Amino acid sequence: MNAHVNENARTLELATPKILAKSGGGIGWITFNQPEKRNAISMQMWAGMQAAAEAFGRDGDVRVVVLSGAGGKAFASGADISEFETARNSAEAEEKFHAFADNARNALRAMGKPIIAMIQGYCIGGGCSTALLADLRIATPESKFGVPAAKLGVAYALDGLQRLVALVGPSVAKEIMFTGRQFSAAEALAAGLINRIVEPAALEQTVTELAQTIARNAPLSIFSSRESIDMLAGDPSRWDKARIESLYARCFDSEDYREGRTAFMEKRPPVFKGR
């Protein structure tokens, strides 16, 4: 997994082997590891993702996190249907299951670090909603995207819909949700659902280089931009201009800003510390 992680990469020991987590070179990697089921996500996997995200959130050496799927056939193909008859057979059971997914997604958001989804193959249902949590999505030509809620008689959570509408607009979001069909990578790119399409052989290198570029930049600046852009893309009634102004001021008072100015004058690459 992840040939471009440096040789000093650290592996996280998680309770499930179906989530893999490594970090090195400023990048954390979280990988869905159930390729025999196209990386369908079980409750155990949600819990593993939460643990990995919480660990990376505490790790100051991790500047960027990449989400991916093992096996080359799927990023994640949705929920593990083998659990439907036991873990999701009623509204009460669904609420418990949904809590596992919510805890994992909340942990990803709480990291406060840029997330890149490296997508190869199917990105469906819960896999698609997880990819929507990422700040950037890089896919391959054969990737497929969809939310089959209308074909299963279930509803999509409001926060996931908000992110979908922010990316593709209400008209395309309605087509995705009303039809339940799978969209091609070309359609996803045209709609703004993904950032770019890369051939499979170049995918990992492209994502690694993108992550390395982000990791070299000033963390406080990126955090401020990320928070501001997400706020602008969300509900205007929930905007917190005072918070954005404080993040703006923090950048100009930071050691990183002084380092950026000094490095520019000395004609050398800056070394940012995130403070």
N, C-alpha and C positions, 0 to 999 in steps of 0.2 A: 504493500500500500504506500502511496505517496513517495515515489522515488526521489522527489525533489526536496523532501524534508532532510535537513542536514544530518550528518552522522552522529551528532550529539543529541539527537531528538530524544525526548522523554516520553515514555508511554504511561498513560494513566491506567491504574488498575480499577476496573469497574465491576459491578456486581453481575453484569451480563456480557457475554462475548459478542452479543448481537449489536453492540455499539462499540466502535473502536475510537480511541482518542489518543492523539500524540501532539507534541508541540516541539518547536525548534525554529530558530532563525526568526523569532518574532511572530510566528504563525501557529495557531492551534488548528488541528484537523479533527473534525467529528464525522465519523462515517457510519451510515446505516449498514449493518452487516448481516443481512438475511437474504442473500442473492437467490437462494432456492425459491423464495416467495416474492421475488422482485422487490425485496426490501420493504415489504409490507410492515407497518409499524405496530408492534404489540405494546401492551401496558408496560411490560418489563423494559422495552426499548425506550419508551418515553421517560421512564425513571432513570435509565442510563444516560440519556441525553441531558436531563436535568443535572445530574451529578457532574457530567463533563463540563457543562456550561458554567456551573457554579465554581468549579475548580479553575477554569480559564478566567473567570471574572476576578478571582483573587490573585491571579498570576500576573504581576506587573511586566513580565517579559513577553507576554502574549499581547500583541498589538492588533491582530486581525484573526478572525476565525473563519475557516472554510468548512462548509457542510457538503458532504458528498455521499454517494451510494456505491457499495461494493459490487463487483461483478460485471460492470459495463452495460447492463441491460436496463437498469432503472436507478433513478435517484431515490424515489420511494413511490410505491404504487398505491398508497392509501393505507387504510387500517387493515390489520390482520384479521381476515374474515373468520378464521378459525375460532376467534374469541367472541363472535357476535352472539352465539346462542347462550353463552354463559355470562360474559361481561357486558353485553349491550342488548339484552333482551327486553328491556323496559326503560321507561323514562328515568326511574330511580337508578338502575344499573348504568344507564348512559351518563347520568350526572357524575357518578363515581369515576367512570372511564374518562370522561371529559376533563375531570380534575387532574388526572395524570398528564394529559396533553397540555392543559393550561399551565401546569407547574413547569413543564419543560419549556414551553414557549416564553413564559414569564422570565425564566432563568436566562434564556438566550437574549431577551431584550435587556435584562438587568445587567448583563456584562458591560454594557456601555461601550462596546467595541464594534467596529465595522464587521459585517458578516457577508461573505461571498458564498452563493450557492453554485457549486460546480455540478451541472446537470447533464447526465448522459442517459438517454432512454426515457422511461416513463416517469412522469412527475404528476401524479394524479391524487385527487382528494386531499387527505391529510398531508401527503407529500407536497402537494402544490401549496397548501396553506403554510407549510413550514418554509418552503422556498420564498413565499411572499414576505416572510420575516426578514429575509436577507436584504442587504442594501444594494447588492449587485447580483445579477444572475447571468451566468455564462453557460450556454448550452451547445449541444452538437446538432447537426442537421437532422438526425433521426429522432430527436427528443419529441415527446408528446406531452401535452398539458391538458388538464381537464378537471372538472369538479362534478362528479356524477350524482350529486345530492338529489336532483329531480328524478333520477332513475331508481333511487332507493327509498324515496318517500321520507327523506330527512331534510332538515334545514341546516343552513350554514351559519356559523356564529357571526355575530355582528362585527367583531373586531377584524375577522378575516375578510368580511365583505368590505369593510372600510379600506383596508389595504388594497384589495382588488380594484375597487372603484378609483382610488387615488392613482393607481398605475395605468389603468386602461380606460377610465371614464365609465359613466353609467350605461351607455348603449352597448358597448362590448361586454361589460360585466353581465348585463342581462342576457346576452346571447350565450355566454359561457354557462350561466346558471340555469337558464330556461331549457337549453338543449341538452346539457350534460355530455355533449360530444367532446371528442379529443381534438385539440388544435395542434397543428404542425408547428415546428420550430419557426418556420417562415412567417406563419400567421402570428405567433407569439411575439416575434421581433417587430412586425409591423404594428402590432397593438401596443407595444411598449411594455409587455409583460417580462421580456428579457432584454439584456443589454447588448449581447452580441452572440453570434453563432461561430463556433470554431470546430474544425475537423477533429475527430476523436483522438488521433495521434498527437495533436498539439494541445489538447484540452488542459491536461495537468500542468504543462509548462506555462501555458498562457495564464492560468489562474495563479500559479505560484509567482510568476513575475509581477502580476497585478497586485497580489497580496504583499510582496516584498516592497513594491513602490509605495503602497499605503503605509506599511510598517516603518519605512524610513522617514515619513513625514511627521509633523508635530501632532502628537495625540490630542492635545487640548484644542488645537485648531479643528481637527477632524471631528472631535466630539461636539464642538460648538456648531459646526456645519450640519452634522447629522441631526442633532436635536432641533435646530432651526428649520431644516428642510422637512423633517417629519411633522413638525408643528404646522408649517405652512400647508402641507398636503392633507392635514386632518381637519377636524371640526373647528371653525373659527371661534366658536363660543368657548372653546377650551384653550385658546391661545394664552400663553403666559409670557407677555412681553418683558416683564421684569426679570424672569429667569433667563431669557435669551440675552438681555442686556448685561446681566451679571456674567454669563459665559463669555460674552464679547469682551468685557473689561478684564476678565481673568486672563485671557490670551495676551493682552497688551501688558499685563503686570507679571507675566511669567518669565522664568529662566529661559524657556525655549525661545521666546521672542528675542531676548538678548543674544542667545546663541545663534538664531537665524540671522540677525543683523551682523554679528561678528563674522560668521562664516561667509556671508555674502561679500563683506569687505576684504576678507582674507582669501577669497576665491577658492574655498574648499567646501566639501559636502558638510552640511550641519549634522550634529549628533544630538538628537532630541531626547529628553528624559521624561517628558510628560509632566513637568512641573514648572 
